[in-house]
Amino acid sequence: MTKDELTEKVCAEYEAIRSSLIDSSIPKARIQVDFLSETEISKPNQVPAYFQDAHKIRMVFLESDLDDPLAINGFEFSGQKPVWKTELLHEIIHEYQFNCVPVATEAGIQLMKSLCGNFSGPGHDEKFYTAICECADKLGLTPETLLKNI
């Protein structure tokens, strides 16, 4: 697979997931797909992320992933998604959090407390867990099921 083909695949997946979660009146995030060497990816902050100020989602792949069907497609025969799809969903939930959640709900607060905030780093606050609750509802899932997929 080429870099352009994988970038198109990521963008198509973004469109499919986002259309189920975020109103079309909210501008779409810009998708940035980076391909890094083993050396580059081991440096700090070389991870997928949603950047609120730039309204951008960054996805990160190893250059070697392009030659690895399992890295791109996962174990489709067993229903196991590739890691990048899980990471993309996580970042779309951050996009939802910063654009659709003005305040944390009681459900989000309780979910965060019950899990002792199992995500670390900036942005994993009560509004993030509220976004998980709301996105789970939109996808017809429980928050706990959605959490297993992000």
Secondary structure as GFF3:
##gff-version 3
##sequence-region A 1 150
A	DSSP	alpha_helix	3	21	.	.	.	ID=ss1
A	DSSP	beta_strand	30	36	.	.	.	ID=ss2
A	DSSP	alpha_helix	38	41	.	.	.	ID=ss3
A	DSSP	beta_strand	49	51	.	.	.	ID=ss4
A	DSSP	beta_strand	56	62	.	.	.	ID=ss5
A	DSSP	three_ten_helix	63	67	.	.	.	ID=ss6
A	DSSP	alpha_helix	69	73	.	.	.	ID=ss7
A	DSSP	three_ten_helix	76	78	.	.	.	ID=ss8
A	DSSP	alpha_helix	83	100	.	.	.	ID=ss9
A	DSSP	alpha_helix	106	115	.	.	.	ID=ss10
A	DSSP	alpha_helix	126	139	.	.	.	ID=ss11
A	DSSP	alpha_helix	143	147	.	.	.	ID=ss12
###
